[in-house]
Amino acid sequence: MTHWKIPGGLLLSLVATTVLAHAQLKKAVPADGGVLGATPGNVVLTFSEPARLTACWLQKGDGPKQKVTGLATAPAQEISVPVPQLEAGSYVLSWRVVGDDGHVLPGQIHFTVPGSR
């Protein structure tokens, strides 16, 4: 039975290393689930490693997804996504990035722009 512990441990270590090697979202401004005091001029996504944003969409409520344009083309660990002036409501910003390892990873954040007071 002992002879199975070493290969099993190596396999587990390999799987953990592979999972951690992908570009993972570490921080978003605004944060996922955040309520904004004012509409942002951009959303900043910070990843665990340099990544290239290949596609990005903004969706208000149940409305259609709108493709975000003007995206940076060079890989970076911190990516600024330009967003238009936003009306009050709930939004989802979704994206696809390609990490240094070549893997394509999707992601999204939700945030709310409150109505005027």
C-alpha positions in Angstrom: 0.0 0.0 0.0 2.9 2.4 0.7 4.1 2.3 -2.9 0.9 4.0 -4.0 1.4 7.0 -1.7 4.3 8.5 -3.7 2.7 8.4 -7.2 -0.6 9.7 -5.7 1.2 12.6 -4.0 3.1 13.5 -7.1 -0.2 13.4 -9.1 -1.9 15.6 -6.6 1.0 18.1 -6.6 1.0 18.2 -10.5 -2.8 18.9 -10.5 -2.5 21.6 -7.9 0.4 23.2 -9.8 -1.5 23.1 -13.1 -4.6 24.7 -11.5 -2.6 27.5 -9.9 -0.8 28.2 -13.2 -3.8 29.8 -14.9 -4.4 33.6 -14.9 -6.9 34.0 -12.0 -8.7 37.2 -11.1 -7.2 38.5 -7.9 -8.9 41.9 -7.6 -11.5 44.0 -9.5 -12.3 47.7 -9.1 -15.2 47.9 -8.6 -15.3 44.7 -6.6 -17.7 41.9 -7.5 -21.0 42.7 -5.9 -20.0 46.4 -5.3 -22.4 49.3 -5.3 -20.9 52.4 -6.9 -21.3 56.0 -5.6 -20.7 57.2 -9.2 -20.3 55.6 -12.6 -16.8 54.4 -13.2 -14.8 55.5 -16.3 -13.2 52.1 -16.4 -13.1 48.8 -14.6 -9.7 47.5 -13.5 -9.0 43.8 -13.4 -5.9 42.5 -11.7 -4.8 38.9 -12.5 -2.4 36.5 -10.9 -0.2 36.6 -14.0 0.0 38.7 -17.2 -3.1 37.9 -19.4 -4.5 39.2 -22.6 -8.1 40.3 -22.7 -9.5 38.7 -25.9 -13.2 39.6 -25.5 -15.3 41.7 -23.0 -19.0 42.4 -22.7 -21.2 44.6 -20.5 -24.8 43.7 -19.7 -27.3 45.8 -17.9 -29.9 43.7 -16.0 -31.6 41.2 -18.4 -30.7 43.4 -21.5 -28.5 42.2 -24.3 -24.7 41.9 -23.9 -22.9 44.9 -25.4 -19.3 44.2 -26.7 -16.7 46.5 -25.0 -14.3 48.0 -27.5 -11.0 49.8 -27.1 -9.3 47.0 -25.2 -5.6 46.8 -24.7 -3.9 44.2 -26.9 -0.7 43.6 -24.9 -0.7 41.1 -22.0 -0.7 42.7 -18.6 -1.3 41.7 -15.0 -3.5 44.8 -14.5 -6.0 45.5 -17.3 -8.2 48.6 -17.5 -11.5 48.1 -19.3 -13.2 51.3 -20.6 -16.9 51.5 -19.9 -19.3 54.1 -21.1 -21.4 56.5 -18.9 -23.7 54.0 -17.1 -27.3 54.6 -16.1 -28.6 53.4 -12.7 -29.0 49.6 -12.6 -27.3 46.3 -12.1 -24.5 45.3 -14.5 -22.4 42.3 -15.4 -19.0 42.7 -16.9 -17.9 39.4 -18.5 -14.6 38.6 -20.3 -12.3 36.0 -21.7 -8.5 36.2 -21.1 -5.6 34.2 -22.4 -2.9 33.6 -19.8 0.8 33.1 -20.4 0.2 29.3 -20.5 -2.2 29.7 -23.4 -5.3 28.7 -21.5 -8.5 30.7 -22.3 -10.4 31.6 -19.1 -13.8 33.3 -18.7 -14.8 35.5 -15.8 -17.3 38.1 -14.7 -18.1 40.6 -12.0 -21.5 42.1 -10.9 -21.9 45.6 -9.8 -24.7 48.2 -9.2 -24.9 51.8 -10.1 -27.5 53.4 -7.8 -30.1 56.0 -9.0 -29.6 59.7 -8.2 -30.7 60.8 -4.8 
